[in-house]
Amino acid sequence: MNATRVPVVSVRTVGSDAIALELRSPDGFDARPGQFVKLSATVDGEEVSRFYTVSSSHITETFETTLTIDPTGTFGPYLSSLEEGDTIGVAGPFGNAYYEDEEQTLIVAGGPGVGPAVGIGERTLADGGETAVVYVDEDPIHEDRLSALSEQGGTVIVVSDVAALPAAIEEATAGGEPQSFVYGFAGFLDAATDALVGAGVDAEAAKLENFGPAPEE
């Protein structure tokens, strides 16, 4: 799929070394929270592209992605330096680990995986469903959206270590049978899948999106 160049609407800091990048939606763009897009640009004379997950609850004239910035990387620092009116290539959406009108959702997220987590949680509540977000991060991202999600009736549990995941997931599900989603880097996905099993959740039915190796890996 060819990229469409679209303007940047805003670049917002949402945590330490983390930004929410809001872009103008391409014509005909129809994505669900949890799908991902391919962003591309020319950086220092070289064409560079990366995949980022949609963190908007709804797609309107704009959409948002959330990403952490590796200061030693190439594309992340470039994206964080963009300003309103700059343009970037967008292709997609892609992926099958996304919200499909489930009445009850459980989203387990690590690091920038909180972006699709809050998008799915917000959309679930807006559609009249129930949602729970279990998020692992020592320095949480999107704290404002997590707080709002909790105030609107969602269950939000933030822990600092994956060892706390099984108990947190068990608390979040509380006997329900939600559709589970897992978003994060490769090592986190392994830990989160084990935690789902440990909490009695059907891990085989989970929708998983692997962000690849963490920057420090």
Rosetta blueprint (number, residue, H / E / L):
1 M L
2 N L
3 A L
4 T E
5 R E
6 V E
7 P E
8 V E
9 V E
10 S E
11 V E
12 R E
13 T E
14 V E
15 G E
16 S L
17 D L
18 A E
19 I E
20 A E
21 L E
22 E E
23 L E
24 R E
25 S L
26 P L
27 D L
28 G L
29 F L
30 D L
31 A L
32 R L
33 P L
34 G L
35 Q L
36 F E
37 V E
38 K E
39 L E
40 S E
41 A E
42 T E
43 V E
44 D L
45 G L
46 E E
47 E E
48 V E
49 S E
50 R E
51 F E
52 Y E
53 T E
54 V E
55 S L
56 S L
57 S L
58 H L
59 I L
60 T L
61 E L
62 T E
63 F E
64 E E
65 T E
66 T E
67 L E
68 T E
69 I L
70 D L
71 P L
72 T L
73 G L
74 T L
75 F H
76 G H
77 P H
78 Y H
79 L H
80 S H
81 S L
82 L L
83 E L
84 E L
85 G L
86 D L
87 T E
88 I E
89 G E
90 V E
91 A E
92 G E
93 P E
94 F E
95 G L
96 N L
97 A L
98 Y L
99 Y L
100 E L
101 D L
102 E L
103 E L
104 Q E
105 T E
106 L E
107 I E
108 V E
109 A E
110 G E
111 G H
112 P H
113 G H
114 V H
115 G H
116 P H
117 A H
118 V H
119 G H
120 I H
121 G H
122 E H
123 R H
124 T H
125 L H
126 A H
127 D L
128 G L
129 G L
130 E E
131 T E
132 A E
133 V E
134 V E
135 Y E
136 V E
137 D L
138 E L
139 D L
140 P L
141 I L
142 H L
143 E H
144 D H
145 R H
146 L H
147 S H
148 A H
149 L H
150 S H
151 E H
152 Q L
153 G L
154 G L
155 T E
156 V E
157 I E
158 V E
159 V E
160 S L
161 D L
162 V H
163 A H
164 A H
165 L H
166 P H
167 A H
168 A H
169 I H
170 E H
171 E H
172 A H
173 T H
174 A L
175 G L
176 G L
177 E L
178 P L
179 Q E
180 S E
181 F E
182 V E
183 Y E
184 G E
185 F L
186 A H
187 G H
188 F H
189 L H
190 D H
191 A H
192 A H
193 T H
194 D H
195 A H
196 L H
197 V H
198 G H
199 A L
200 G L
201 V L
202 D L
203 A H
204 E H
205 A H
206 A L
207 K E
208 L E
209 E E
210 N E
211 F L
212 G L
213 P L
214 A L
215 P L
216 E L
217 E L
